[in-house]
Amino acid sequence: MKYEKLSEKNISEFKKFFNSIKKDFLQFRKFDPHRRKTFEDYLTSPNLNILLEIEKNKIVGYSAYDTNYKGRGKLIGIGFLRKYRGKGHGLKLAKKVVSILKCAGNKDIVTRTWESNSASQKLFKQLGFKKYRTIKNDRINGESTFLFRLKLK
Ligand SMILES: CC(C)(COP(=O)(O)OP(=O)(O)OC[C@H]1O[C@@H](n2cnc3c(N)ncnc32)[C@H](O)[C@@H]1OP(=O)(O)O)[C@@H](O)C(=O)NCCC(=O)NCCS
């Protein structure tokens, strides 16, 4: 297993990988700034970084993050192929992203997920994130979005 940043070399494989997992993300009900853009624009936005987990030359997981989102670090997204879930990969990758965001000088890291996503809520709590806000009826099925923050020492 190794980690690699998204690059020209693996971008087409990443698009296929992402297409296979994107249905597992519960969409926002209203305005989602990323939806205005094409997937390519999203991938090349200035502060967006993508770290991939590679197993036997295949992308099995990713995490997107922003090193400076309104003066904070942001863990934008994380996801794995189904058969790689529930085996500790997510926690390991998220820890790596947290340490990158910390090295970039951030004292605060924010992230978000939806109400019924207990896997990601558990993962964020294990990393020390605390829920600080709920946005009600924020997803297409009426679920709330939970906002989490991690304060670094
Ligand atoms: C969310 C996700 C990235 C978590 O990664 P993962 O590799 O499955 O998680 P891990 O195996 O590292 O587990 C982390 C913790 O969550 C728990 N967990 C994993 N899957 C779970 C599930 N379906 N329900 C409840 N808890 C779960 C694990 O048990 C572990 O806690 P533990 O150490 O107390 O047992 C992964 O499940 C995924 O890709 N989901 C689909 C996309 C998604 O929802 N992304 C997050 C959007 S914010």
The ligand as an ORCA input file, in Angstrom:
! r2SCAN-3c Opt
* xyz 0 1
  C     -16.307      6.819      5.458
  C     -15.165      5.915      5.007
  C     -14.118      6.758      4.257
  C     -14.518      5.325      6.278
  O     -13.389      4.608      5.909
  P     -13.186      3.115      6.422
  O     -11.875      2.646      5.922
  O     -14.391      2.320      6.061
  O     -13.148      3.327      8.008
  P     -12.212      2.586      9.034
  O     -12.181      1.130      8.706
  O     -10.894      3.304      9.119
  O     -13.028      2.753     10.369
  C     -13.017      3.887     11.199
  C     -13.996      3.644     12.316
  O     -15.323      3.699     11.785
  C     -16.001      2.453     12.052
  N     -16.813      2.097     10.903
  C     -16.380      1.709      9.678
  N     -17.448      1.448      8.892
  C     -18.543      1.658      9.651
  C     -19.932      1.572      9.399
  N     -20.416      1.216      8.205
  N     -20.791      1.887     10.412
  C     -20.320      2.278     11.610
  N     -19.023      2.397     11.916
  C     -18.141      2.077     10.943
  C     -14.929      1.449     12.261
  O     -15.412      0.371     13.033
  C     -13.854      2.255     12.945
  O     -14.124      2.383     14.330
  P     -13.512      1.342     15.379
  O     -12.027      1.499     15.308
  O     -14.121      1.800     16.652
  O     -13.959     -0.006     14.939
  C     -15.651      4.743      4.096
  O     -16.585      3.977      4.797
  C     -16.250      5.173      2.746
  O     -15.554      5.232      1.749
  N     -17.586      5.493      2.739
  C     -18.273      5.959      1.535
  C     -17.957      7.403      1.224
  C     -18.221      8.284      2.430
  O     -19.229      8.164      3.099
  N     -17.278      9.224      2.678
  C     -17.354     10.143      3.780
  C     -18.140     11.325      3.434
  S     -17.936     12.604      4.641
*
